[in-house]
């Protein structure tokens, strides 16, 4: 399940770009989930652990991935930390929910991310309430963002 802490979270990693560049493992890049995320969010294709073909940059290293993709990969493969998912755009919301289908995921948000019109399950850790749609998420997060 996706667990969200809204607002200031002293234990969270806020600069996910720098953290990713210094901690990611090459093996993360070629995992099927990573390839899907990189293709969907950055419109880029993974060639191998160190080469990605981007429509913007051409051949590039994983260090040039977008901040959103870097944050998603950290959330997927490093459960030892809480990451600031406000570095992600709304195009990452579905991936956060997908990653959280298989494991408990705790993220920090400093804004209200749009999780779409459908049903979902998110626990707001600030209040302990589980919300199932955007209306409920807006109501539950209002005092924290």
C-alpha positions in Angstrom: 0.0 0.0 0.0 1.1 3.5 -0.7 1.7 5.5 2.5 2.1 9.3 2.3 3.4 11.8 4.8 2.4 15.3 3.7 4.5 18.4 4.6 7.8 18.6 6.3 9.4 15.2 7.0 12.9 15.7 8.5 13.9 12.1 7.8 13.1 12.3 4.1 15.6 12.5 1.3 14.7 15.8 -0.5 17.4 16.0 -3.1 16.6 12.7 -4.8 18.7 13.6 -7.9 22.0 13.8 -5.9 21.1 10.8 -3.8 20.3 8.7 -6.8 23.5 9.7 -8.6 25.6 8.6 -5.7 23.7 5.4 -4.6 21.9 3.7 -7.5 23.1 0.3 -8.6 23.6 -0.5 -12.3 21.4 -3.6 -11.9 18.4 -1.4 -11.2 18.4 0.0 -14.7 17.8 -3.2 -16.5 15.0 -4.6 -14.3 11.7 -4.9 -16.2 9.9 -2.4 -13.9 12.7 0.2 -14.5 12.5 -0.3 -18.3 8.7 0.3 -18.1 9.1 3.4 -16.0 11.9 4.9 -18.1 9.9 4.2 -21.3 6.7 5.7 -19.9 8.0 8.7 -18.1 11.1 9.7 -20.0 10.1 8.2 -23.4 13.6 6.6 -23.4 14.8 3.1 -24.1 17.2 1.1 -21.9 20.0 -0.5 -23.9 22.1 -1.8 -21.0 23.0 -0.9 -17.4 24.9 2.3 -18.4 23.2 3.3 -21.7 19.8 4.7 -22.3 18.6 6.2 -25.6 16.7 9.4 -25.1 14.8 11.4 -27.7 16.2 14.5 -26.2 19.8 13.6 -25.2 20.6 10.7 -27.5 22.8 8.1 -25.8 23.0 8.9 -22.1 23.9 7.5 -18.7 21.3 6.8 -16.0 22.5 9.9 -14.2 20.7 12.0 -16.9 17.3 10.4 -16.2 14.6 12.8 -15.1 14.1 13.6 -11.4 10.8 11.8 -11.5 12.3 8.6 -12.8 15.2 8.7 -10.4 12.8 9.1 -7.5 10.6 6.3 -8.7 13.6 4.0 -9.0 14.8 4.9 -5.5 11.3 4.2 -4.1 11.2 0.9 -5.9 14.6 -0.4 -4.9 15.7 1.4 -1.7 13.2 0.9 1.0 15.6 2.0 3.7 14.7 5.7 3.2 11.7 8.0 2.8 11.9 9.9 -0.5 10.4 13.2 -1.4 8.0 12.3 -4.3 7.3 16.0 -4.9 10.2 15.7 -7.3 7.9 13.7 -9.5 5.3 15.1 -11.8 1.7 13.8 -11.9 2.8 11.4 -14.7 4.5 9.4 -11.9 1.4 8.9 -9.8 0.3 5.7 -11.4 3.9 4.3 -11.0 3.8 5.1 -7.3 0.6 3.1 -6.9 2.0 0.3 -9.0 5.2 0.0 -7.0 3.1 0.0 -3.8 1.0 -2.9 -5.0 3.8 -5.3 -4.1 5.2 -3.8 -1.0 4.7 -1.2 1.7 5.9 2.2 0.3 6.3 5.3 2.4 6.8 8.6 0.6 6.8 12.3 1.4 4.7 14.8 -0.6 4.9 18.5 -0.2 2.2 19.1 -2.7 -1.1 17.4 -3.7 -0.3 14.9 -6.4 -3.0 14.0 -8.9 -3.7 10.3 -8.6 -6.5 10.5 -11.2 -10.2 10.0 -11.3 -10.2 6.3 -10.5 -10.2 4.4 -7.2 -7.0 3.8 -5.3 -5.8 3.1 -1.8 -3.5 5.5 0.0 -2.9 5.8 3.7 -2.2 9.3 4.9 0.2 8.9 7.7 -0.4 12.4 9.1 -3.9 11.2 10.2 -3.8 7.5 9.8 -6.8 7.5 7.4 -7.0 5.4 4.3 -8.4 7.3 1.3 -9.8 5.8 -1.9 -10.2 8.7 -4.3 -8.9 12.2 -5.0 -11.8 13.9 -3.2 -11.0 12.1 0.0 -7.2 12.7 -0.5 -7.8 16.5 -1.0 -9.9 16.5 2.2 -7.4 14.5 4.2 -4.3 16.4 3.1 -5.6 20.0 3.1 -4.1 21.1 6.4 -0.7 19.7 5.6 0.1 21.0 2.1 
